[in-house]
Amino acid sequence: MSLDKLRIRQLDEALAPFQRVPDRSPPRGGWAKAVRTALGMSLRQLAERTGLSKTAVKSAETNEAKGTVQLRSLQTLAEAMECDLVYALVPRGSFAEVMERQASRIAEGLVRQVSESMELEDQGVGAVERRRQVKELTAAILRDRRRDFWDV
């Protein structure tokens, strides 16, 4: 097994538990505020536990709700509320599937270019043959992945 395939398999295994987490949008005011209020903790109390000012805590909560919070700020709030910050980039499917979709996009583009050229010369192929060509080319692109794999 190549080093790349090993890395991909290890990442897929590490992130597998996150695949099963249902898509949960954050509460309107953000997770930090939702947890703080559920715990019955005031801004002042959280500020004291973090060593930050009330304004800094409020700013972090506001920034989280806007999607602009710094991870370190969120980590500080989480620790002060005896929570763990869980952060992951979870692929849609497996990483192998993500890479296969990219290879397929490349292959479809290449086959389309050739097919259009052949059709101009009245040598076009049918849809079944085009799908077979895309499938074979996808496999070849995955096997011989070049540096420009993600450029397309």
Rosetta blueprint (number, residue, H / E / L):
1 M L
2 S L
3 L H
4 D H
5 K H
6 L H
7 R H
8 I H
9 R H
10 Q H
11 L H
12 D H
13 E H
14 A H
15 L H
16 A H
17 P H
18 F H
19 Q H
20 R L
21 V L
22 P L
23 D L
24 R L
25 S L
26 P L
27 P L
28 R L
29 G L
30 G L
31 W H
32 A H
33 K H
34 A H
35 V H
36 R H
37 T H
38 A H
39 L L
40 G L
41 M L
42 S L
43 L H
44 R H
45 Q H
46 L H
47 A H
48 E H
49 R H
50 T H
51 G L
52 L L
53 S L
54 K H
55 T H
56 A H
57 V H
58 K H
59 S H
60 A H
61 E H
62 T H
63 N H
64 E H
65 A H
66 K H
67 G L
68 T L
69 V L
70 Q L
71 L H
72 R H
73 S H
74 L H
75 Q H
76 T H
77 L H
78 A H
79 E H
80 A H
81 M L
82 E L
83 C L
84 D L
85 L L
86 V L
87 Y L
88 A L
89 L L
90 V L
91 P L
92 R L
93 G L
94 S L
95 F H
96 A H
97 E H
98 V H
99 M H
100 E H
101 R H
102 Q H
103 A H
104 S H
105 R H
106 I H
107 A H
108 E H
109 G H
110 L H
111 V H
112 R H
113 Q H
114 V H
115 S H
116 E H
117 S H
118 M H
119 E H
120 L H
121 E L
122 D L
123 Q L
124 G L
125 V L
126 G L
127 A H
128 V H
129 E H
130 R H
131 R H
132 R H
133 Q H
134 V H
135 K H
136 E H
137 L H
138 T H
139 A H
140 A H
141 I H
142 L H
143 R H
144 D L
145 R L
146 R L
147 R H
148 D H
149 F H
150 W H
151 D L
152 V L
